[in-house]
Amino acid sequence: FPQFATNFTILIAWMLYPSTDFLYVMFSGIVH
């Protein structure tokens, strides 16, 4: 469930800020 919530938050964030750089930062934060 926590993982789903995280993915959902990222999805909303992507919709609000459709930026490649933003997605890179978000995914980098998850990886690291």
mmCIF file as Biopython writes it, N, C-alpha, C and O atoms, coordinates in Angstrom:
data_model
#
loop_
_atom_site.group_PDB
_atom_site.id
_atom_site.type_symbol
_atom_site.label_atom_id
_atom_site.label_alt_id
_atom_site.label_comp_id
_atom_site.label_asym_id
_atom_site.label_entity_id
_atom_site.label_seq_id
_atom_site.pdbx_PDB_ins_code
_atom_site.Cartn_x
_atom_site.Cartn_y
_atom_site.Cartn_z
_atom_site.occupancy
_atom_site.B_iso_or_equiv
_atom_site.auth_seq_id
_atom_site.auth_asym_id
_atom_site.pdbx_PDB_model_num
ATOM 1   N N  . PHE A ? 1  ? 0.816  -1.216 0.000   1.0 0.0 1  A 1 
ATOM 2   C CA . PHE A ? 1  ? 0.000  0.000  0.000   1.0 0.0 1  A 1 
ATOM 3   C C  . PHE A ? 1  ? 0.853  1.270  0.000   1.0 0.0 1  A 1 
ATOM 4   O O  . PHE A ? 1  ? 0.573  2.190  -0.770  1.0 0.0 1  A 1 
ATOM 5   N N  . PRO A ? 2  ? 1.882  1.343  0.842   1.0 0.0 2  A 1 
ATOM 6   C CA . PRO A ? 2  ? 2.750  2.536  0.834   1.0 0.0 2  A 1 
ATOM 7   C C  . PRO A ? 2  ? 3.351  2.766  -0.558  1.0 0.0 2  A 1 
ATOM 8   O O  . PRO A ? 2  ? 3.444  3.901  -1.026  1.0 0.0 2  A 1 
ATOM 9   N N  . GLN A ? 3  ? 3.754  1.672  -1.206  1.0 0.0 3  A 1 
ATOM 10  C CA . GLN A ? 3  ? 4.334  1.808  -2.544  1.0 0.0 3  A 1 
ATOM 11  C C  . GLN A ? 3  ? 3.302  2.365  -3.514  1.0 0.0 3  A 1 
ATOM 12  O O  . GLN A ? 3  ? 3.624  3.208  -4.351  1.0 0.0 3  A 1 
ATOM 13  N N  . PHE A ? 4  ? 2.061  1.896  -3.402  1.0 0.0 4  A 1 
ATOM 14  C CA . PHE A ? 4  ? 0.987  2.374  -4.266  1.0 0.0 4  A 1 
ATOM 15  C C  . PHE A ? 4  ? 0.762  3.861  -4.036  1.0 0.0 4  A 1 
ATOM 16  O O  . PHE A ? 4  ? 0.588  4.626  -4.985  1.0 0.0 4  A 1 
ATOM 17  N N  . ALA A ? 5  ? 0.766  4.264  -2.775  1.0 0.0 5  A 1 
ATOM 18  C CA . ALA A ? 5  ? 0.554  5.671  -2.431  1.0 0.0 5  A 1 
ATOM 19  C C  . ALA A ? 5  ? 1.664  6.514  -3.036  1.0 0.0 5  A 1 
ATOM 20  O O  . ALA A ? 5  ? 1.419  7.616  -3.528  1.0 0.0 5  A 1 
ATOM 21  N N  . THR A ? 6  ? 2.886  5.996  -2.998  1.0 0.0 6  A 1 
ATOM 22  C CA . THR A ? 6  ? 4.028  6.729  -3.553  1.0 0.0 6  A 1 
ATOM 23  C C  . THR A ? 6  ? 3.858  6.883  -5.063  1.0 0.0 6  A 1 
ATOM 24  O O  . THR A ? 6  ? 4.050  7.970  -5.608  1.0 0.0 6  A 1 
ATOM 25  N N  . ASN A ? 7  ? 3.498  5.792  -5.731  1.0 0.0 7  A 1 
ATOM 26  C CA . ASN A ? 7  ? 3.299  5.833  -7.178  1.0 0.0 7  A 1 
ATOM 27  C C  . ASN A ? 7  ? 2.177  6.795  -7.537  1.0 0.0 7  A 1 
ATOM 28  O O  . ASN A ? 7  ? 2.270  7.527  -8.523  1.0 0.0 7  A 1 
ATOM 29  N N  . PHE A ? 8  ? 1.124  6.794  -6.742  1.0 0.0 8  A 1 
ATOM 30  C CA . PHE A ? 8  ? -0.008 7.679  -7.003  1.0 0.0 8  A 1 
ATOM 31  C C  . PHE A ? 8  ? 0.414  9.129  -6.859  1.0 0.0 8  A 1 
ATOM 32  O O  . PHE A ? 8  ? 0.028  9.978  -7.662  1.0 0.0 8  A 1 
ATOM 33  N N  . THR A ? 9  ? 1.212  9.413  -5.828  1.0 0.0 9  A 1 
ATOM 34  C CA . THR A ? 9  ? 1.703  10.780 -5.607  1.0 0.0 9  A 1 
ATOM 35  C C  . THR A ? 9  ? 2.553  11.233 -6.781  1.0 0.0 9  A 1 
ATOM 36  O O  . THR A ? 9  ? 2.442  12.370 -7.239  1.0 0.0 9  A 1 
ATOM 37  N N  . ILE A ? 10 ? 3.409  10.328 -7.268  1.0 0.0 10 A 1 
ATOM 38  C CA . ILE A ? 10 ? 4.255  10.650 -8.416  1.0 0.0 10 A 1 
ATOM 39  C C  . ILE A ? 10 ? 3.391  10.919 -9.646  1.0 0.0 10 A 1 
ATOM 40  O O  . ILE A ? 10 ? 3.670  11.825 -10.431 1.0 0.0 10 A 1 
ATOM 41  N N  . LEU A ? 11 ? 2.339  10.117 -9.798  1.0 0.0 11 A 1 
ATOM 42  C CA . LEU A ? 11 ? 1.452  10.289 -10.943 1.0 0.0 11 A 1 
ATOM 43  C C  . LEU A ? 11 ? 0.799  11.669 -10.911 1.0 0.0 11 A 1 
ATOM 44  O O  . LEU A ? 11 ? 0.751  12.361 -11.929 1.0 0.0 11 A 1 
ATOM 45  N N  . ILE A ? 12 ? 0.296  12.068 -9.741  1.0 0.0 12 A 1 
ATOM 46  C CA . ILE A ? 12 ? -0.312 13.387 -9.589  1.0 0.0 12 A 1 
ATOM 47  C C  . ILE A ? 12 ? 0.719  14.470 -9.852  1.0 0.0 12 A 1 
ATOM 48  O O  . ILE A ? 12 ? 0.445  15.455 -10.537 1.0 0.0 12 A 1 
ATOM 49  N N  . ALA A ? 13 ? 1.908  14.277 -9.299  1.0 0.0 13 A 1 
ATOM 50  C CA . ALA A ? 13 ? 2.977  15.260 -9.481  1.0 0.0 13 A 1 
ATOM 51  C C  . ALA A ? 13 ? 3.318  15.397 -10.964 1.0 0.0 13 A 1 
ATOM 52  O O  . ALA A ? 13 ? 3.547  16.502 -11.456 1.0 0.0 13 A 1 
ATOM 53  N N  . TRP A ? 14 ? 3.349  14.257 -11.677 1.0 0.0 14 A 1 
ATOM 54  C CA . TRP A ? 14 ? 3.664  14.271 -13.105 1.0 0.0 14 A 1 
ATOM 55  C C  . TRP A ? 14 ? 2.590  15.039 -13.870 1.0 0.0 14 A 1 
ATOM 56  O O  . TRP A ? 14 ? 2.894  15.778 -14.806 1.0 0.0 14 A 1 
ATOM 57  N N  . MET A ? 15 ? 1.321  14.858 -13.462 1.0 0.0 15 A 1 
ATOM 58  C CA . MET A ? 15 ? 0.224  15.554 -14.122 1.0 0.0 15 A 1 
ATOM 59  C C  . MET A ? 15 ? 0.325  17.062 -13.888 1.0 0.0 15 A 1 
ATOM 60  O O  . MET A ? 15 ? 0.070  17.865 -14.785 1.0 0.0 15 A 1 
ATOM 61  N N  . LEU A ? 16 ? 0.703  17.427 -12.660 1.0 0.0 16 A 1 
ATOM 62  C CA . LEU A ? 16 ? 0.800  18.844 -12.323 1.0 0.0 16 A 1 
ATOM 63  C C  . LEU A ? 16 ? 2.054  19.474 -12.919 1.0 0.0 16 A 1 
ATOM 64  O O  . LEU A ? 16 ? 2.037  20.622 -13.362 1.0 0.0 16 A 1 
ATOM 65  N N  . TYR A ? 17 ? 3.143  18.702 -12.923 1.0 0.0 17 A 1 
ATOM 66  C CA . TYR A ? 17 ? 4.398  19.231 -13.436 1.0 0.0 17 A 1 
ATOM 67  C C  . TYR A ? 17 ? 5.002  18.262 -14.443 1.0 0.0 17 A 1 
ATOM 68  O O  . TYR A ? 17 ? 5.943  17.537 -14.121 1.0 0.0 17 A 1 
ATOM 69  N N  . PRO A ? 18 ? 4.464  18.246 -15.667 1.0 0.0 18 A 1 
ATOM 70  C CA . PRO A ? 18 ? 4.967  17.336 -16.707 1.0 0.0 18 A 1 
ATOM 71  C C  . PRO A ? 18 ? 6.345  17.765 -17.202 1.0 0.0 18 A 1 
ATOM 72  O O  . PRO A ? 18 ? 6.485  18.313 -18.296 1.0 0.0 18 A 1 
ATOM 73  N N  . SER A ? 19 ? 7.357  17.507 -16.379 1.0 0.0 19 A 1 
ATOM 74  C CA . SER A ? 19 ? 8.707  17.900 -16.743 1.0 0.0 19 A 1 
ATOM 75  C C  . SER A ? 19 ? 9.639  16.704 -16.624 1.0 0.0 19 A 1 
ATOM 76  O O  . SER A ? 19 ? 9.604  15.981 -15.628 1.0 0.0 19 A 1 
ATOM 77  N N  . THR A ? 20 ? 10.472 16.493 -17.637 1.0 0.0 20 A 1 
ATOM 78  C CA . THR A ? 20 ? 11.407 15.368 -17.619 1.0 0.0 20 A 1 
ATOM 79  C C  . THR A ? 20 ? 12.373 15.518 -16.454 1.0 0.0 20 A 1 
ATOM 80  O O  . THR A ? 20 ? 12.682 14.542 -15.770 1.0 0.0 20 A 1 
ATOM 81  N N  . ASP A ? 21 ? 12.852 16.742 -16.227 1.0 0.0 21 A 1 
ATOM 82  C CA . ASP A ? 21 ? 13.790 16.986 -15.136 1.0 0.0 21 A 1 
ATOM 83  C C  . ASP A ? 21 ? 13.142 16.643 -13.800 1.0 0.0 21 A 1 
ATOM 84  O O  . ASP A ? 21 ? 13.780 16.067 -12.919 1.0 0.0 21 A 1 
ATOM 85  N N  . PHE A ? 22 ? 11.872 17.002 -13.660 1.0 0.0 22 A 1 
ATOM 86  C CA . PHE A ? 22 ? 11.156 16.718 -12.411 1.0 0.0 22 A 1 
ATOM 87  C C  . PHE A ? 22 ? 11.061 15.213 -12.198 1.0 0.0 22 A 1 
ATOM 88  O O  . PHE A ? 22 ? 11.309 14.712 -11.101 1.0 0.0 22 A 1 
ATOM 89  N N  . LEU A ? 23 ? 10.696 14.492 -13.269 1.0 0.0 23 A 1 
ATOM 90  C CA . LEU A ? 23 ? 10.572 13.040 -13.162 1.0 0.0 23 A 1 
ATOM 91  C C  . LEU A ? 23 ? 11.926 12.424 -12.826 1.0 0.0 23 A 1 
ATOM 92  O O  . LEU A ? 23 ? 12.010 11.477 -12.045 1.0 0.0 23 A 1 
ATOM 93  N N  . TYR A ? 24 ? 12.977 12.968 -13.419 1.0 0.0 24 A 1 
ATOM 94  C CA . TYR A ? 24 ? 14.321 12.453 -13.149 1.0 0.0 24 A 1 
ATOM 95  C C  . TYR A ? 24 ? 14.666 12.592 -11.673 1.0 0.0 24 A 1 
ATOM 96  O O  . TYR A ? 24 ? 15.213 11.674 -11.063 1.0 0.0 24 A 1 
ATOM 97  N N  . VAL A ? 25 ? 14.341 13.745 -11.110 1.0 0.0 25 A 1 
ATOM 98  C CA . VAL A ? 25 ? 14.610 13.989 -9.690  1.0 0.0 25 A 1 
ATOM 99  C C  . VAL A ? 25 ? 13.780 13.046 -8.825  1.0 0.0 25 A 1 
ATOM 100 O O  . VAL A ? 25 ? 14.282 12.486 -7.851  1.0 0.0 25 A 1 
ATOM 101 N N  . MET A ? 26 ? 12.510 12.872 -9.183  1.0 0.0 26 A 1 
ATOM 102 C CA . MET A ? 26 ? 11.626 12.008 -8.395  1.0 0.0 26 A 1 
ATOM 103 C C  . MET A ? 26 ? 12.131 10.567 -8.405  1.0 0.0 26 A 1 
ATOM 104 O O  . MET A ? 26 ? 12.267 9.943  -7.353  1.0 0.0 26 A 1 
ATOM 105 N N  . PHE A ? 27 ? 12.409 10.044 -9.603  1.0 0.0 27 A 1 
ATOM 106 C CA . PHE A ? 27 ? 12.869 8.659  -9.708  1.0 0.0 27 A 1 
ATOM 107 C C  . PHE A ? 27 ? 14.243 8.480  -9.082  1.0 0.0 27 A 1 
ATOM 108 O O  . PHE A ? 27 ? 14.530 7.435  -8.498  1.0 0.0 27 A 1 
ATOM 109 N N  . SER A ? 28 ? 15.096 9.501  -9.201  1.0 0.0 28 A 1 
ATOM 110 C CA . SER A ? 28 ? 16.421 9.426  -8.585  1.0 0.0 28 A 1 
ATOM 111 C C  . SER A ? 28 ? 16.276 9.332  -7.074  1.0 0.0 28 A 1 
ATOM 112 O O  . SER A ? 28 ? 17.019 8.603  -6.417  1.0 0.0 28 A 1 
ATOM 113 N N  . GLY A ? 29 ? 15.321 10.069 -6.526  1.0 0.0 29 A 1 
ATOM 114 C CA . GLY A ? 29 ? 15.089 10.036 -5.089  1.0 0.0 29 A 1 
ATOM 115 C C  . GLY A ? 29 ? 14.637 8.655  -4.648  1.0 0.0 29 A 1 
ATOM 116 O O  . GLY A ? 29 ? 14.975 8.211  -3.551  1.0 0.0 29 A 1 
ATOM 117 N N  . ILE A ? 30 ? 13.865 7.964  -5.506  1.0 0.0 30 A 1 
ATOM 118 C CA . ILE A ? 30 ? 13.378 6.622  -5.168  1.0 0.0 30 A 1 
ATOM 119 C C  . ILE A ? 30 ? 14.538 5.621  -5.234  1.0 0.0 30 A 1 
ATOM 120 O O  . ILE A ? 30 ? 14.705 4.781  -4.350  1.0 0.0 30 A 1 
ATOM 121 N N  . VAL A ? 31 ? 15.326 5.732  -6.292  1.0 0.0 31 A 1 
ATOM 122 C CA . VAL A ? 31 ? 16.454 4.811  -6.473  1.0 0.0 31 A 1 
ATOM 123 C C  . VAL A ? 31 ? 17.453 4.982  -5.335  1.0 0.0 31 A 1 
ATOM 124 O O  . VAL A ? 31 ? 17.916 4.005  -4.747  1.0 0.0 31 A 1 
ATOM 125 N N  . HIS A ? 32 ? 17.775 6.227  -5.035  1.0 0.0 32 A 1 
ATOM 126 C CA . HIS A ? 32 ? 18.718 6.508  -3.951  1.0 0.0 32 A 1 
ATOM 127 C C  . HIS A ? 32 ? 17.930 6.612  -2.651  1.0 0.0 32 A 1 
ATOM 128 O O  . HIS A ? 32 ? 18.513 6.845  -1.592  1.0 0.0 32 A 1 
#
